[in-house]
Amino acid sequence: MDSLNEASWAPPEESYQRRTTQENTKYSLGAMQEVGPKYTQVSLAEANRVQGQLQTGFDAINISVAFKIQGSVAANLHIKGSSDVDMLLLDDRFYTYDITGSKAQSGGYDSPYIKGATESLQEIRTEAIKILRSKYLTVTVNDGPKAIGLSGGSLRRDIDVVPSHWHDTAEYQQRHQDYYRGVYILDNDKPDRLLNMPFLHIQRIDEKDQLASGSLRKSIRLCKNVKEDFNDEGGNIQLSSYDIAATMWHSNLHILKYSVYQELAILGETARHLQFLQKNQPYAQTLVVPDGTRKIFDRPEKLESLATLSHEITDLAIEVAIEQGGGGGWDEVERALRNSWV
């Protein structure tokens, strides 16, 4: 019934839809905007449903777990139709810590849990799959190496459940800021654990987005929508949401900040930045993700995807500039986008 109600709900006309009737301009403006609160509420409600079933199941077998939303929804970078809800399933029986950190060095930790960390994550992964398959008979439960993916059936959103545990980094021990706390996730194919810093990533995006007066998130959503639409039409841009966010995190914040009142200039800076990286690939390969854990373009296919995304965004910028009375060379395109008061 909830699914039917959502399907029949007619959303109000968005403000950007009233600003123009020009096809490419309207698409660009719409692709930048955050999704409406109702859409996000449904996403979180579905994650809460899954969490409730898992909590009940783990309580029944006396395994302590906790949950935390990460990824695009937590970062307010999710887009309609393609953003899964990423939920950490945290083994709450233990956590690890950096032995070089200040709290560890002062004897502030004890570690009574004796089972191996990887073994523990494999255990909760196996139990989670059992619980979810028994509770969601019509839902596809895909046991991937890092995430348990749920889709279809009674779920109105795809959910990724990620077996993991907390890790107190040296920075977390010193600064006592939650976003410095890391998580180890299970890569069941190896099997091994991988250190992630999902909340430091979100914090770094948020800091620069504030400096850019909200324009950085708009640029990231624009790229994500273009990528998804391109792939839906048979393309193959192999950049994750995380990679795209990290790429635009390195863009010109000064230009983005002063694009807040002329949103089409965000499209211009997005295209310019991607063009620059595509033409200067050795430089692009030096760029690291916001939390500093790895290089963004760490595989050759990502550089190929960068070139494709750059081409698609540039084509869109040219079409929008023509609609705004510009065109010609790239300088004229940028000028038309900067001077448009749509």
C-alpha positions in Angstrom: 0.0 0.0 0.0 2.9 2.4 0.8 4.3 1.7 -2.7 1.0 2.4 -4.3 0.6 5.6 -2.3 4.0 6.8 -3.3 3.4 6.0 -7.0 0.2 7.9 -7.0 1.5 10.9 -5.2 1.9 13.9 -7.6 4.9 16.0 -6.6 4.5 19.8 -6.7 6.1 21.6 -9.6 9.7 22.4 -8.6 10.9 26.0 -8.6 13.5 25.3 -11.4 10.7 24.0 -13.6 9.0 27.4 -13.5 12.3 29.2 -14.4 12.6 28.0 -18.0 11.0 26.0 -20.7 14.3 25.3 -22.5 14.9 21.6 -22.5 18.7 21.4 -21.8 18.6 24.3 -19.3 15.7 22.8 -17.4 17.5 19.4 -17.3 20.7 21.0 -16.0 19.0 23.0 -13.3 17.0 20.0 -12.2 20.0 17.7 -12.1 21.7 20.0 -9.6 18.9 20.1 -7.0 18.6 18.0 -3.9 15.8 15.5 -3.8 12.7 16.4 -2.0 12.1 15.5 1.7 9.4 12.9 0.9 11.8 10.9 -1.3 14.5 11.0 1.4 12.0 10.1 4.1 11.0 7.0 2.1 14.6 6.0 1.6 15.3 6.3 5.4 12.0 4.5 6.2 13.0 1.5 4.1 16.4 1.4 5.7 14.8 1.5 9.1 12.6 -1.5 8.1 15.6 -3.5 7.2 17.4 -2.4 10.4 14.4 -3.5 12.5 14.4 -7.0 10.9 18.1 -7.4 11.4 18.0 -6.1 15.0 15.3 -8.6 15.9 17.2 -11.4 14.2 20.5 -10.7 15.9 18.8 -10.2 19.3 17.4 -13.7 18.9 20.9 -15.2 18.6 22.5 -12.9 21.2 24.8 -11.0 18.9 25.2 -7.3 19.6 25.0 -5.1 16.5 24.6 -1.5 15.7 23.7 0.5 12.5 24.7 3.7 10.8 23.7 5.3 7.5 26.6 6.3 5.3 27.1 7.1 1.6 25.1 9.5 -0.7 22.0 9.7 1.5 24.0 10.7 4.6 26.0 13.2 2.5 22.8 14.7 0.8 24.2 13.7 -2.6 21.6 11.1 -3.5 19.7 11.4 -6.7 16.3 10.0 -7.7 16.2 6.5 -9.2 19.7 5.3 -8.7 21.1 6.0 -5.2 21.0 3.0 -2.9 20.8 3.5 0.8 24.1 2.4 2.3 23.8 1.0 5.8 26.6 -0.2 8.0 25.9 -3.3 10.0 28.4 -2.9 12.8 29.5 -5.8 14.9 29.0 -4.2 18.3 30.9 -6.9 20.3 34.2 -5.2 19.7 36.1 -2.5 18.0 39.8 -2.0 17.0 42.1 1.0 17.5 45.3 2.5 16.3 48.0 1.4 18.8 50.0 4.6 18.0 47.1 6.9 19.2 47.2 8.9 22.4 44.5 6.9 24.2 46.1 3.6 23.3 49.6 4.9 24.3 48.2 5.9 27.7 46.6 2.5 28.4 43.0 3.7 27.8 41.9 0.6 26.0 41.3 -3.0 27.0 40.3 -5.7 24.5 38.5 -8.6 26.1 37.0 -9.9 22.8 39.3 -12.7 21.6 37.7 -13.8 18.3 39.4 -12.6 15.1 37.9 -9.5 13.6 37.6 -11.0 10.0 36.0 -14.1 11.4 33.5 -12.1 13.4 32.5 -10.0 10.3 32.1 -13.2 8.3 29.8 -14.5 11.1 27.5 -11.5 11.1 27.5 -11.5 7.3 26.3 -15.1 7.2 23.7 -14.5 9.9 22.5 -11.3 8.2 21.9 -13.1 4.9 19.9 -15.8 6.7 17.8 -13.2 8.5 17.1 -11.1 5.4 16.2 -14.1 3.2 13.8 -15.4 5.8 12.1 -12.1 6.4 12.0 -10.7 2.8 10.7 -13.6 0.7 10.0 -11.5 -2.4 13.2 -9.3 -2.2 16.3 -10.2 -4.1 19.1 -10.6 -1.5 22.5 -10.4 -3.3 25.4 -11.5 -1.2 28.2 -9.4 -2.7 31.7 -9.4 -1.4 31.4 -6.1 0.5 27.7 -5.4 0.7 24.5 -7.4 1.0 22.3 -5.9 -1.6 18.5 -5.9 -1.3 16.2 -4.9 -4.1 12.7 -5.4 -5.5 9.8 -7.0 -3.8 8.3 -5.0 -1.0 11.2 -2.6 -0.8 10.7 0.9 -2.3 14.5 1.6 -2.3 17.5 -0.6 -2.9 19.4 -1.1 0.4 23.1 -2.1 0.8 24.0 -3.6 4.1 27.7 -3.5 4.8 29.2 -5.8 7.5 31.7 -3.8 9.5 33.1 -2.7 12.8 34.4 0.5 14.3 38.0 1.5 14.3 39.4 4.3 16.6 42.0 6.1 14.5 44.8 8.0 16.1 43.1 11.3 15.0 39.8 10.1 16.6 41.7 9.4 19.9 43.3 12.8 19.9 40.5 15.0 18.6 37.4 13.2 19.8 35.4 14.1 16.7 33.1 11.4 15.5 33.9 11.9 11.8 37.5 10.8 12.5 36.3 7.4 13.6 36.9 4.8 10.9 35.2 1.5 10.0 36.7 -1.7 8.8 34.4 -3.4 6.2 34.6 -7.0 5.1 35.8 -8.0 1.7 34.5 -11.6 1.8 36.2 -12.6 -1.5 39.7 -12.3 0.0 38.6 -12.6 2.9 40.1 -9.5 4.5 39.1 -6.2 6.0 39.4 -2.7 4.4 39.6 0.5 6.3 37.1 3.2 5.3 36.6 6.7 6.5 33.0 7.4 5.4 32.2 10.1 7.9 35.4 12.0 7.3 34.6 12.0 3.6 31.2 13.5 4.4 32.7 16.1 6.7 35.2 17.1 4.0 32.5 17.4 1.4 30.4 19.5 3.8 33.2 21.8 4.7 34.0 22.7 1.0 30.3 22.9 0.1 29.8 25.5 2.8 32.7 27.5 1.4 31.1 27.2 -2.0 27.6 28.3 -0.7 26.0 25.0 -1.6 27.3 24.9 -5.2 29.7 21.9 -4.7 26.8 19.5 -3.9 24.9 20.8 -6.9 27.9 20.1 -9.2 28.3 16.6 -7.8 24.6 15.8 -8.3 24.8 17.2 -11.8 27.6 14.8 -12.7 25.9 11.9 -11.1 22.7 12.5 -13.0 24.5 12.8 -16.3 26.4 9.6 -15.6 23.3 7.7 -14.7 21.4 8.9 -17.8 24.3 8.1 -20.0 24.7 4.6 -18.6 20.9 4.0 -18.8 21.2 4.7 -22.6 23.9 2.0 -22.9 27.0 3.9 -21.9 29.6 2.8 -19.4 31.0 5.5 -17.1 32.8 3.5 -14.4 33.0 6.2 -11.8 31.3 5.6 -8.5 29.4 8.3 -6.6 32.3 8.5 -4.3 34.7 9.0 -7.2 32.6 11.8 -8.7 32.2 13.6 -5.3 36.0 13.4 -4.8 36.7 14.7 -8.3 34.5 17.8 -7.9 35.9 18.3 -4.4 39.0 19.5 -6.2 37.2 22.1 -8.4 37.5 25.8 -8.2 35.5 26.8 -5.0 35.8 30.5 -5.8 33.9 30.1 -9.1 31.4 27.7 -7.5 30.8 30.1 -4.6 29.9 33.0 -6.9 27.7 30.7 -9.0 25.1 30.4 -6.3 23.0 33.2 -7.9 23.7 32.1 -11.5 23.4 28.3 -11.3 24.2 27.7 -14.9 27.8 28.9 -14.1 28.0 25.7 -11.9 27.6 23.7 -15.1 30.4 25.9 -16.7 32.8 25.3 -13.8 32.0 21.5 -13.8 32.7 21.2 -17.5 35.9 23.3 -17.2 37.3 21.3 -14.3 36.6 18.0 -16.0 38.1 19.2 -19.2 41.3 20.3 -17.4 41.6 16.9 -15.6 41.0 15.0 -18.9 43.7 17.0 -20.7 46.1 16.7 -17.8 45.8 13.1 -16.8 49.2 12.8 -15.0 48.0 15.6 -12.7 44.5 13.9 -12.3 46.3 10.8 -11.2 47.8 12.6 -8.2 44.5 13.7 -6.8 43.4 11.9 -3.6 39.9 11.4 -2.2 38.8 13.8 0.5 39.6 11.5 3.4 43.1 10.9 2.0 42.8 7.1 1.9 43.6 6.6 -1.8 44.0 8.2 -5.2 40.8 8.9 -7.1 41.9 7.7 -10.5 43.6 4.5 -9.3 42.7 2.4 -12.4 43.0 3.0 -16.1 39.3 2.6 -16.8 38.6 5.5 -14.4 40.6 7.8 -16.6 38.6 6.6 -19.6 35.4 7.3 -17.7 36.7 10.7 -16.8 37.1 11.5 -20.5 33.6 10.3 -21.3 32.0 12.2 -18.4 33.9 15.3 -19.4 32.6 14.9 -23.0 29.0 14.5 -21.9 29.1 17.5 -19.5 30.8 19.7 -22.1 28.2 18.8 -24.7 25.5 19.7 -22.2 27.2 23.0 -21.4 27.3 23.9 -25.1 23.7 23.1 -25.7 22.6 25.1 -22.6 24.8 28.1 -23.7 23.1 28.0 -27.2 19.7 28.1 -25.4 20.9 31.1 -23.5 22.0 33.0 -26.7 25.7 32.0 -26.5 27.8 29.4 -28.3 30.8 29.5 -30.5 34.2 28.8 -28.7 34.5 27.6 -25.2 35.1 31.2 -23.9 31.8 32.2 -25.3 30.1 29.2 -23.8 31.5 30.0 -20.3 30.5 33.6 -20.7 26.9 32.7 -21.7 26.6 30.4 -18.7 28.1 33.0 -16.2 25.8 35.8 -17.5 22.5 33.8 -17.5 20.0 34.8 -14.9 17.6 31.9 -15.3 
